[in-house]
Amino acid sequence: MSQSIPLDQQLFPYFQPIIGIASGTIVGYEALARQHNAEGKTISAGHLFHSHHISDEQKIAWDRNLRYQALEKFSQFPGKGYLALNISPSWIDSVDDPNKLPTLEMLNDFNLDKSRIIIELTETKGDLHKLAEIVKVYRHHGLQVAIDDFGAGYSQLDRVIAIRPDIIKTGHAFVQASQ
């Protein structure tokens, strides 16, 4: 990776297709953080968001930049599919005014149909009361909410009860454990 280009300019959204089981067609996409390695190969940038050596402020800035890029590109996609955006509940704790959520402001910038957006809450820890309050705001604006990797980390039953997600995504470890 080139050290002359700031890291935030090297990160980009990758649109992982989501296939509908019944139709076998693409029904939506999940926006994931990616970057290029030294050989130019596209790799996950997830390790940056889990690093203890990078401040939460920097991670939030990168995340918002990636979300903005993803929404900008998605606004140009033809069709009626949806876009799933991962958001960490611990970063939601940094929101001062629940009525001024950055994602909602971005959606307005691109005049996107909010019903085409799913907010996926990742498994990291966060203030459950504040999270439930913000989920209500997202829903009020027509967005759906999902819990990502239910059964892993902090994605447990108390979170499901508090926020009543529209979608629950289970991880493969959870499915394997139940067999």
KEVEXMAR-631020 format. One line per field, with one value per residue: residue number from 1; residue in three letters; x, y, z of N, C-alpha, C in turn. Coordinates in pm, 1 decimal, decimal comma, always signed. Each point is the difference from the previous one (the first is absolute). Layout:
REM residues N
tilo	NUM; ...
rovex	ala; ...
n.u	X; ...
n.v	Y; ...
n.w	Z; ...
ca.u	X; ...
ca.v	Y; ...
ca.w	Z; ...
c.u	X; ...
c.v	Y; ...
c.w	Z; ...
This chain:
REM residues 179
tilo	1; 2; 3; 4; 5; 6; 7; 8; 9; 10; 11; 12; 13; 14; 15; 16; 17; 18; 19; 20; 21; 22; 23; 24; 25; 26; 27; 28; 29; 30; 31; 32; 33; 34; 35; 36; 37; 38; 39; 40; 41; 42; 43; 44; 45; 46; 47; 48; 49; 50; 51; 52; 53; 54; 55; 56; 57; 58; 59; 60; 61; 62; 63; 64; 65; 66; 67; 68; 69; 70; 71; 72; 73; 74; 75; 76; 77; 78; 79; 80; 81; 82; 83; 84; 85; 86; 87; 88; 89; 90; 91; 92; 93; 94; 95; 96; 97; 98; 99; 100; 101; 102; 103; 104; 105; 106; 107; 108; 109; 110; 111; 112; 113; 114; 115; 116; 117; 118; 119; 120; 121; 122; 123; 124; 125; 126; 127; 128; 129; 130; 131; 132; 133; 134; 135; 136; 137; 138; 139; 140; 141; 142; 143; 144; 145; 146; 147; 148; 149; 150; 151; 152; 153; 154; 155; 156; 157; 158; 159; 160; 161; 162; 163; 164; 165; 166; 167; 168; 169; 170; 171; 172; 173; 174; 175; 176; 177; 178; 179
rovex	met; ser; gln; ser; ile; pro; leu; asp; gln; gln; leu; phe; pro; tyr; phe; gln; pro; ile; ile; gly; ile; ala; ser; gly; thr; ile; val; gly; tyr; glu; ala; leu; ala; arg; gln; his; asn; ala; glu; gly; lys; thr; ile; ser; ala; gly; his; leu; phe; his; ser; his; his; ile; ser; asp; glu; gln; lys; ile; ala; trp; asp; arg; asn; leu; arg; tyr; gln; ala; leu; glu; lys; phe; ser; gln; phe; pro; gly; lys; gly; tyr; leu; ala; leu; asn; ile; ser; pro; ser; trp; ile; asp; ser; val; asp; asp; pro; asn; lys; leu; pro; thr; leu; glu; met; leu; asn; asp; phe; asn; leu; asp; lys; ser; arg; ile; ile; ile; glu; leu; thr; glu; thr; lys; gly; asp; leu; his; lys; leu; ala; glu; ile; val; lys; val; tyr; arg; his; his; gly; leu; gln; val; ala; ile; asp; asp; phe; gly; ala; gly; tyr; ser; gln; leu; asp; arg; val; ile; ala; ile; arg; pro; asp; ile; ile; lys; thr; gly; his; ala; phe; val; gln; ala; ser; gln
n.u	+84,1; -35,7; +113,5; +13,1; -90,0; -70,5; +1,6; -57,5; +96,3; +60,7; -84,5; -70,2; -125,4; -24,3; -68,3; -17,7; -24,8; -128,7; -1,1; -113,2; -28,3; -117,0; +54,5; +102,4; -62,6; +75,2; -19,3; +129,2; +61,4; +112,0; +10,0; +116,6; +79,2; +61,9; +115,9; +103,5; +51,4; +121,1; -62,9; -82,7; +5,6; -129,1; +10,0; -45,0; -68,6; -68,3; +123,0; -16,2; -122,2; +82,9; +82,2; +74,0; +75,3; -125,4; -6,4; -97,1; +53,7; +117,4; -35,9; -57,2; +107,1; +76,9; -71,6; -6,7; +129,3; +19,4; -77,0; +63,0; +117,6; -36,4; -50,9; +108,9; +75,9; -58,9; +7,4; +109,0; -25,9; -18,3; -128,1; -52,8; +120,9; +47,0; +38,3; +82,6; -8,7; +123,0; -56,6; +106,1; -67,4; +126,6; -7,4; -113,3; +75,2; +72,0; -120,1; +7,3; -48,1; -85,4; -37,9; +130,8; -50,8; +131,2; -43,4; -89,5; +97,5; +77,8; -98,5; -16,3; +132,0; -28,2; -95,2; +55,3; -70,1; -36,0; -108,4; +95,6; +2,5; +94,6; -21,7; +121,3; -49,2; +125,8; +80,8; +53,6; +54,1; -112,0; -32,9; -61,3; -12,4; +120,5; +44,6; -83,8; +45,0; +121,8; -21,9; -64,9; +105,5; +85,8; -73,7; -0,4; +123,2; -50,6; +108,2; +55,5; -9,7; +127,4; +3,0; +126,6; +23,0; -132,1; +20,8; +59,7; +96,5; -34,1; -14,4; -57,8; -70,6; +73,0; +90,7; -32,9; -15,0; +111,6; +54,9; -38,2; +109,5; +7,0; +133,0; +18,6; +127,1; +5,8; +100,1; +96,7; +70,5; -95,8; -1,8; +133,8; -4,6; -97,7; +95,6
n.v	-116,6; +94,8; +36,7; +35,4; -97,6; +98,6; -73,4; +111,3; +37,2; -92,0; +35,6; -106,5; +30,9; -121,2; -21,3; -67,1; -74,0; +22,3; -131,1; +22,6; -76,1; +59,7; +119,1; -13,2; +113,7; +101,4; +2,0; +3,2; +91,6; -49,3; +122,5; -41,9; +24,6; +54,3; -59,1; +54,5; -123,7; -29,2; -114,8; +88,9; -105,9; -10,5; +62,0; -70,4; +107,4; -111,5; -42,9; +100,5; -47,4; -103,4; +85,6; -38,4; +4,2; -9,3; +131,7; +0,9; +118,1; -59,2; -101,7; +87,0; +76,1; -108,3; -44,2; +122,3; +7,1; -121,9; +32,1; +116,0; -58,1; -89,2; +96,4; +69,7; -107,8; -34,1; +130,7; -51,0; -96,9; -65,1; -3,2; -100,6; -49,8; -63,0; +85,0; -91,6; +82,0; -39,7; +3,8; +44,0; -75,5; -35,2; +9,9; -69,8; -52,4; +24,1; -42,9; +131,3; +16,3; -84,8; +126,3; -5,8; -110,4; -20,7; -123,0; +51,8; +75,6; -108,5; -69,9; +106,5; -2,1; -129,4; +52,3; -83,5; -97,2; +50,2; -39,7; +46,4; +57,0; -88,5; +37,9; -52,3; -33,6; +33,7; -99,8; +116,8; +20,4; +37,0; +125,3; -101,1; +86,2; +52,5; -123,7; -35,4; +109,5; -28,4; -125,5; +55,0; +79,6; -100,9; -71,5; +106,3; -9,3; -118,2; +5,8; -110,6; -84,7; -36,7; -116,3; +35,6; -120,2; -18,9; +3,9; +101,5; +0,5; +126,6; -68,4; +32,2; -83,4; +58,1; -6,4; -124,2; -22,8; +67,0; -51,7; -124,6; -61,0; +57,4; -8,5; -129,3; +36,0; -128,7; -17,8; -44,4; +64,9; +91,9; -9,2; -3,8; +94,2; +37,6; -53,4
n.w	+0,0; -81,4; +55,4; -130,9; -11,1; +57,9; +110,2; +45,2; -82,4; +71,8; +94,1; -34,2; -36,9; +42,5; -109,8; +112,6; -107,8; +17,4; +0,6; -63,3; +102,5; +9,2; -27,1; +84,7; +22,7; -40,2; +132,6; +21,0; +75,5; +47,6; +49,9; -46,5; +104,4; -103,1; -30,4; -57,0; -10,6; +43,2; -21,8; +55,5; +80,3; -29,1; +117,8; +101,4; +35,6; +28,0; -26,9; -84,2; -19,2; +6,7; -56,9; +102,4; -109,7; -40,1; +10,2; +90,6; +27,2; -19,2; +75,8; +81,3; -11,7; +8,5; +103,6; +44,8; -24,7; +48,3; +102,5; +3,4; -19,9; +92,1; +74,7; -23,0; +7,9; +114,1; +18,5; -57,6; +91,9; -113,4; -3,5; +65,0; -11,8; +105,7; +93,5; +46,7; +103,4; +26,7; +119,4; +62,8; +87,3; +12,7; -132,1; +11,3; +96,5; -109,5; -36,4; -16,2; -123,7; +55,9; -3,4; +18,5; -49,4; -1,8; +22,4; +82,8; +47,8; -3,3; +51,9; +75,5; +18,3; -0,2; +77,3; +85,8; -54,4; +114,7; -64,4; -80,1; +120,7; +29,6; +123,5; -19,6; +115,7; +4,6; +26,1; -25,8; +116,6; +57,7; +29,0; +61,3; +100,7; -17,7; -10,5; +97,0; +59,7; -38,9; +35,4; +101,2; +6,3; -14,2; +82,0; +79,2; -45,7; +34,7; +77,3; -46,0; +102,1; -7,2; +61,2; -9,9; -47,2; +0,7; +129,0; -64,4; +84,2; -29,8; -114,1; +113,1; +71,4; +95,1; -94,3; -27,9; +128,1; +21,0; -109,4; +22,5; -39,9; -118,8; +15,1; +14,5; -7,9; -22,6; +81,8; -77,1; +92,4; -4,4; -132,5; -6,4; +93,3; -82,4; -76,3
ca.u	-84,1; +81,5; -0,3; -16,9; -143,3; -59,7; -74,5; -143,0; -22,0; +26,1; -113,4; -112,1; -106,9; -15,0; -140,2; -18,8; -139,6; -84,3; -83,3; -127,2; -5,3; -112,2; +15,3; +134,8; +50,6; +51,3; -107,5; +60,7; +144,6; +53,3; +120,2; +108,5; +123,3; +109,1; +119,3; +91,6; +125,6; +121,0; -1,8; -113,7; -116,6; -103,6; -10,4; -84,9; +59,8; -57,6; +102,4; +20,1; -109,9; +12,1; +131,4; +4,1; +99,8; -64,0; -101,4; -139,8; -30,3; +48,7; -84,0; -129,2; +22,1; +12,3; -129,4; -91,8; +48,9; -37,9; -145,3; -33,3; +37,1; -91,6; -131,2; +13,9; +1,9; -127,8; -101,4; +10,7; -35,6; -137,7; -72,4; -72,0; +62,9; +28,9; +139,1; +21,8; +115,8; +39,5; +28,2; +36,2; -71,3; +88,6; +15,1; -126,2; +15,7; +61,8; -99,6; -52,8; -140,5; -56,1; -77,5; +94,4; +85,1; +77,1; -49,5; -121,7; +42,3; +57,7; -110,3; -62,6; +91,3; -11,2; -141,9; -24,8; -117,9; +48,3; -48,4; +96,8; +119,8; -4,6; +108,6; +41,8; +73,9; +102,9; -2,2; +70,4; -74,6; -45,7; -103,9; -122,0; -108,9; +24,3; -14,1; -143,6; -50,8; +45,0; -72,1; -133,2; +16,2; +19,1; -128,9; -89,3; +36,8; -25,8; +107,8; -10,3; +113,0; +40,1; +108,6; +98,4; +68,0; -67,7; +59,1; +144,2; +34,5; -103,2; -129,6; -71,3; -144,3; -42,3; +3,0; -115,4; -119,1; +0,3; -13,5; -93,8; +48,9; -76,9; +77,5; +105,4; +97,0; +79,6; +131,2; +14,6; +35,2; -125,5; -72,4; +72,6; -18,8; -135,7; -19,5
ca.v	+116,6; +120,3; +84,9; +138,7; +27,3; -21,5; -124,6; +18,6; +5,0; -133,7; -85,1; +16,0; -97,1; -113,9; -39,6; -145,1; -27,0; -85,0; -76,1; -49,8; -145,5; -40,4; +43,1; -22,8; +126,0; +97,7; +79,6; +113,4; -1,4; +44,1; +80,8; -43,6; +79,1; -69,1; +74,2; -81,2; -31,9; +41,6; -62,0; +52,7; -85,8; +54,1; -73,0; +59,6; +102,3; -22,8; +0,9; +138,6; +37,7; -79,1; +27,5; +78,7; +104,8; +107,8; +62,8; -12,5; +116,3; -29,0; -106,1; +60,8; +83,0; -91,5; -63,6; +96,9; +23,1; -118,1; -0,9; +105,2; -52,7; -109,5; +55,8; +74,0; -98,7; -71,3; +89,5; -9,9; -136,4; -17,2; -108,9; +22,3; -73,0; +74,1; +10,5; -20,4; +73,5; -40,1; +109,3; -50,2; +62,9; +82,1; +129,7; +71,5; +69,0; +131,0; +91,0; +90,9; +28,3; -111,1; +50,6; +42,3; -115,4; +18,8; -81,4; +63,2; +119,2; -47,6; -46,1; +120,2; +55,8; -74,1; -18,4; -144,5; -55,8; -55,7; -137,1; -88,5; -4,9; -79,6; +26,7; -122,8; +24,9; -102,4; -66,3; +68,8; +48,3; +138,3; +34,2; -60,2; +98,3; +95,9; -75,7; -15,7; +132,8; +31,2; -91,9; +60,1; +110,9; -61,4; -55,1; +113,0; +49,5; -103,2; -96,7; -125,0; -23,7; -139,8; -33,9; -80,1; -105,6; -33,7; -113,2; +23,9; +121,6; +70,3; -11,5; -97,7; +11,3; +129,0; +96,2; -31,3; +45,7; +146,7; +74,0; -69,4; +19,2; -52,1; -111,8; -53,3; -79,0; -85,8; -37,3; -144,0; -66,3; -17,3; -109,7; -121,9; -34,0; -48,5; -128,7
ca.w	+0,0; -13,2; +118,7; -39,5; -5,1; +133,2; +9,8; -22,1; -144,3; -51,8; +36,0; -92,0; +24,3; -89,8; +5,0; -0,7; -36,7; +83,8; -92,1; +52,2; -12,5; -85,4; -139,3; -50,5; -55,8; +96,5; +59,8; +68,3; +19,2; +127,8; -21,8; +87,7; -12,7; -67,2; -36,9; -81,5; +69,0; -71,9; -132,9; -74,0; +19,5; +87,7; +126,5; +102,6; +85,7; +132,0; +105,5; +44,6; +88,1; +123,4; +57,6; +123,6; -21,0; -75,7; +85,3; -42,0; -83,6; -134,6; -54,6; -33,3; -119,7; -113,8; -21,6; -61,8; -135,7; -77,5; -12,3; -97,3; -131,4; -33,8; -31,7; -126,4; -108,8; -1,8; -56,8; -145,8; -39,8; -49,1; +64,9; +124,7; +108,6; +122,3; +42,4; +143,0; +51,4; +135,2; +93,4; +131,7; +110,8; +83,1; -65,8; +20,3; +128,1; -21,8; -56,8; +102,1; -23,3; -77,9; -112,5; -103,3; -25,0; -123,5; -111,5; -51,2; -73,7; -125,9; -84,7; -53,7; -100,3; -125,1; -27,4; -7,7; +64,0; +126,8; +18,2; -66,1; +83,5; +122,4; +93,8; +67,6; +123,1; +17,4; +130,6; +107,7; +115,3; -2,1; +95,6; -52,0; +3,2; -108,8; -123,2; -24,4; -35,9; -135,9; -88,6; -20,2; -95,3; -132,0; -43,6; -27,1; -132,7; -99,2; -15,0; +73,4; +89,4; +12,3; +91,6; -71,5; +75,5; +124,8; +70,1; +14,2; +74,5; +75,6; -66,0; +78,6; +12,4; +56,8; -110,3; -84,9; +71,7; +10,9; -126,7; -88,3; -136,9; -112,7; -52,8; +86,2; -76,0; +87,0; -50,8; -22,8; +126,2; +72,5; -65,4; +28,0; +141,6; +22,1; -67,1
c.u	+89,0; -10,9; -19,6; -147,0; -57,6; -91,2; -148,5; -33,3; +26,2; -113,5; -114,2; -107,7; -0,8; -143,6; -13,3; -145,7; -68,5; -101,3; -127,5; -9,6; -108,7; +23,9; +135,4; +61,8; +53,2; -116,4; +53,9; +148,9; +31,9; +127,9; +104,3; +124,5; +110,3; +115,2; +84,3; +124,9; +117,7; +4,7; -116,8; -126,6; -98,1; -12,8; -94,9; +78,7; -51,2; +100,2; +25,4; -105,0; +0,4; +132,6; -11,3; +97,7; -55,4; -113,6; -140,8; -38,4; +43,5; -85,9; -135,7; +13,6; +11,2; -135,0; -96,2; +40,9; -40,3; -150,9; -45,5; +30,5; -98,7; -136,7; +4,3; -3,6; -134,0; -109,7; +0,3; -35,4; -141,3; -68,2; -57,8; +60,7; +26,4; +150,1; +5,7; +130,3; +29,3; +31,1; +25,3; -81,1; +90,8; +22,5; -127,5; +5,3; +57,7; -97,2; -59,8; -150,0; -59,5; -84,4; +88,6; +100,4; +71,3; -53,1; -125,6; +33,8; +59,0; -110,0; -72,8; +87,0; -19,5; -144,5; -34,4; -127,8; +47,1; -47,7; +92,6; +126,8; -26,6; +122,6; +29,5; +84,1; +97,4; +3,9; +70,9; -95,6; -40,3; -108,4; -135,0; -116,4; +14,6; -17,1; -148,0; -62,2; +35,8; -68,1; -140,2; +6,7; +18,4; -133,6; -99,4; +25,2; -9,8; +109,8; -34,3; +125,6; +24,1; +103,2; +89,9; +64,0; -63,8; +63,6; +149,4; +20,9; -116,6; -138,9; -82,6; -147,1; -46,6; -3,6; -120,3; -127,5; -7,7; -26,4; -95,1; +38,3; -95,5; +64,1; +101,5; +88,9; +80,8; +133,0; +9,3; +35,2; -126,2; -78,8; +67,4; -20,9; -137,1; -25,3; +31,7
c.v	+123,5; +87,2; +146,8; +40,1; -24,7; -122,7; +20,1; +10,8; -135,1; -97,0; +25,1; -103,3; -107,0; -47,5; -150,7; -29,3; -93,2; -65,0; -47,3; -149,7; -42,7; +32,3; -34,7; +124,6; +89,9; +85,7; +122,3; -18,9; +36,9; +76,0; -38,8; +84,1; -84,6; +96,3; -91,8; -27,9; +41,5; -55,8; +49,7; -82,6; +67,4; -88,9; +73,0; +105,6; -14,0; +6,0; +141,1; +40,4; -77,9; +26,0; +86,4; +116,2; +119,3; +54,9; -22,4; +116,2; -24,1; -107,1; +55,3; +84,2; -87,5; -61,3; +95,2; +31,4; -116,9; -5,7; +102,5; -48,9; -108,2; +54,2; +77,6; -97,6; -72,6; +85,8; -5,2; -139,4; -1,2; -110,4; +37,9; -74,9; +88,9; +2,0; -15,1; +69,0; -45,7; +123,4; -61,2; +70,9; +85,9; +136,3; +82,1; +76,3; +139,7; +102,3; +84,0; +22,1; -110,7; +45,3; +52,3; -112,3; +16,4; -79,4; +61,2; +124,8; -39,1; -45,8; +118,3; +63,8; -65,7; -30,2; -148,2; -37,5; -73,6; -142,4; -100,7; -19,2; -83,2; +35,7; -129,8; +36,2; -114,2; -45,3; +74,0; +58,1; +146,1; +19,0; -44,3; +98,8; +99,2; -66,7; -15,1; +132,7; +34,3; -91,3; +54,7; +113,7; -55,3; -51,0; +110,7; +55,0; -108,1; -101,7; -128,1; -17,8; -150,2; -13,3; -96,2; -100,2; -27,2; -124,8; +14,1; +126,2; +56,3; -9,2; -107,5; +35,8; +134,3; +108,5; -21,8; +52,4; +152,2; +69,7; -65,1; +17,6; -58,4; -128,5; -42,5; -87,2; -83,1; -30,3; -150,7; -75,2; -28,9; -117,9; -133,1; -46,0; -58,5; -136,6; -115,1
c.w	+0,0; +124,2; -36,5; -9,1; +138,7; -0,9; -28,2; -148,6; -65,3; +31,0; -98,1; +32,0; -108,4; +16,1; -16,1; -33,6; +99,9; -94,2; +70,6; -23,8; -98,0; -147,1; -60,4; -62,2; +111,2; +49,1; +72,3; +10,4; +143,8; -30,5; +104,1; -26,7; -61,7; -24,8; -87,6; +82,0; -89,3; -142,2; -85,5; +11,3; +96,5; +122,9; +95,1; +77,9; +143,4; +112,7; +52,9; +102,6; +130,9; +71,5; +125,8; -11,7; -77,6; +85,0; -54,7; -91,2; -144,0; -66,4; -43,3; -125,9; -124,7; -34,8; -69,9; -143,1; -90,6; -23,0; -104,1; -142,0; -45,2; -40,8; -131,2; -118,7; -10,9; -61,2; -152,9; -51,4; -56,8; +80,8; +134,3; +117,2; +120,4; +26,7; +151,6; +39,4; +141,8; +83,0; +137,2; +108,3; +88,6; -63,4; +11,4; +131,8; -17,8; -58,8; +111,7; -13,0; -86,2; -119,0; -113,1; -25,1; -134,4; -118,8; -60,6; -80,8; -135,6; -95,8; -63,0; -108,8; -136,2; -38,1; -20,2; +73,5; +126,2; +24,2; -67,5; +83,2; +125,0; +82,8; +73,5; +120,8; +22,1; +144,9; +112,7; +102,7; -18,3; +104,6; -57,0; -3,8; -115,7; -135,4; -36,5; -43,6; -144,8; -101,7; -28,0; -102,0; -141,7; -54,2; -35,3; -141,0; -107,5; -23,1; +76,2; +83,7; +10,6; +110,5; -75,0; +95,1; +135,8; +59,7; +19,2; +82,0; +77,7; -62,5; +66,9; +13,3; +56,1; -107,3; -92,3; +65,2; +1,7; -132,7; -100,4; -147,0; -104,8; -52,3; +105,2; -87,4; +98,5; -66,4; -17,0; +128,4; +82,0; -57,7; +28,8; +143,6; +26,2; -62,2; +91,7
